[in-house]
Amino acid sequence: MLRLHDTAEGRVVDVVPREPGKFSMYVCGLTVYDVPHIGHGRMALVFDVLRRYLEWSGLDVTFVSNITDIEDKIIARANERGIPTEQLTATYEKAWYEASDALGIKRPDADPHATAYVEKMVDFIAELIERGHAYETSDGVYFSIETLPGYGLLARQPLESLRVGGSERVDEPEDKRAPFDFALWKKAKPGEPTWASPWGDGRPGWHIECTVMSLDLLGDGFDLHGGGQDLAFPHHENERAQALGAGHQFARRWVHNGFVEVAGEKMSKSLGNFTNLTDLLERADGRAYRLLVLQSHYRSPIDVTNETIERAERSLAGLDAFARRTAALPSAPADVGVLEKFTEYMDNDLQTPAATALLFDTVTRVNAALDGGDDAGAASLAEAARAVSAALGLELRADEDEIDEATAALVRQRDEARAARDFAAADRIRDELVAAGWVVEDTPGGTKVRRH
């Protein structure tokens, strides 16, 4: 049985689906006001791996991940650029899905957009007011946390310790009742998109969208709600509060992945170590980032640097060499022992580092069997290795891209420039190769290029 760490309980627990044979997941998606960063990539990869493993295990998975296309940062960025919010969000939603595809992430079964759900959000807010959980102020409608016993469950610490900086806005109205009360509806301000409501024109708060969309698409008591650790409080706690306040059962389990770090510090714009996922994917194989994520437990911090990505790329080269060497082997039943061990690791709170180590160990055993002339044993182990790779979403490539002479000449010139430490010329040639549609990789053996 699959066991995962449930943030609400603070421990690893059994995960029992609401319906036998089926599994329902909601994972908070992006606020599309900028290009995605590597933290977004890690979050999406973690839950892609979970989804793929559940499907590999035989479950029928419904996976929903939203797009936030109306929010404070979106409005501010659109106003800065003097363009409609729709134009801004379309640009960055496209950038996100291009990056997601490059990482090999399966598209969600549904990707609801906040702007398409405003009418249902208004109805939901009205019900919260009617039930005594929300109240109107001079600038909007707020949820009253004191009306919900147990508010703060996902914070995993006393609310008083979070009070500093815990308020949603600096310019709070005087008639807001308590610091942690949060906005459900924001009354119209100049230069902002607005929708009609019983409390005047305005727009929804951030938290209400996920509550309404997840319940609409997955129903009460859906199996799992996921996202980055930074969303547990207040965002996910507020989602939970809204659902319970309206009389719904909400997510049965809460799962959060850890932070991305650069040189040991949490990645953030304020620390100046913000890394653009789009840029990373132009310079490196998307599979390398997936492998790096797999080699760290999903709840642990992960350090993303040029060095860690390059190590992952070297490991990938070994896996691709395995794929080429075993491509002609006859089909055979997968080694049962390998698959049982893989299942054991994954069922134990997604121990992907152990599962990945098992994959590499199995590849080593395949090579040893082939070296010893045991093609039958190698075929069974190879089939198991391919099954594990597929369950992890780690594509193995047995074919190398054909490189035309002009491209090969540029590769040679770039290696010569790097050897002469003329890095400006090397970068210029790399940009030329990228513009021609090649992914450029630096390896111990020199520059390697491949198609996306």
Salt bridges, closest charged atoms under 4 A:
ASP6 OD2 - ARG253 NH1 2.99
GLU9 OE1 - ARG11 NH2 2.76
GLU9 OE2 - ARG253 NH1 2.83
ASP14 OD1 - ARG3 NH1 2.63
ASP34 OD2 - ARG77 NH1 3.58
ASP34 OD2 - LYS269 NZ 3.35
ASP48 OD2 - ARG52 NE 2.77
ASP48 OD2 - ARG290 NH2 2.81
GLU55 OE2 - ARG51 NE 3.54
GLU55 OE1 - LYS106 NZ 2.73
GLU71 OE2 - LYS73 NZ 3.30
ASP72 OD2 - LYS186 NZ 3.18
ASP72 OD1 - ARG203 NH2 2.57
GLU80 OE1 - ARG77 NE 3.74
GLU93 OE1 - HIS113 NE2 2.95
GLU98 OE2 - LYS94 NZ 2.48
ASP101 OD2 - ARG107 NH2 2.85
ASP109 OD1 - ARG51 NH2 3.56
GLU127 OE2 - ARG131 NE 3.15
GLU136 OE2 - LYS187 NZ 2.86
ASP139 OD2 - ARG169 NH1 3.00
GLU160 OE2 - ARG163 NH2 2.66
GLU168 OE2 - LYS186 NZ 3.83
GLU168 OE1 - HIS207 NE2 3.06
ASP171 OD1 - ARG169 NE 3.58
ASP171 OD2 - LYS189 NZ 3.61
GLU172 OE2 - LYS176 NZ 2.88
GLU192 OE1 - ARG203 NE 3.06
ASP216 OD1 - LYS120 NZ 3.06
ASP220 OD1 - HIS248 ND1 2.94
ASP223 OD1 - ARG252 NE 3.53
GLU237 OE2 - ARG240 NH2 2.84
GLU239 OE1 - HIS225 NE2 2.65
GLU239 OE2 - HIS235 NE2 3.05
GLU239 OE2 - HIS236 NE2 3.83
ASP279 OD1 - ARG283 NE 3.34
ASP285 OD2 - ARG287 NH2 2.93
ASP285 OD2 - ARG397 NH1 3.54
ASP285 OD1 - ARG450 NH2 2.84
ASP320 OD2 - ARG287 NH2 2.82
GLU344 OE1 - LYS341 NZ 3.63
ASP349 OD2 - HIS297 NE2 3.52
ASP349 OD2 - ARG299 NH2 2.72
ASP371 OD1 - ARG325 NH2 2.61
GLU383 OE1 - ARG386 NH2 3.26
GLU395 OE1 - ARG397 NH2 3.55
GLU400 OE2 - ARG324 NH1 3.60
GLU405 OE2 - ARG412 NH2 2.93
ASP431 OD1 - ARG430 NH2 2.98
GLU441 OE2 - ARG450 NE 2.48
ASP442 OD1 - ARG414 NH1 2.63
ASP442 OD2 - ARG418 NH1 3.71
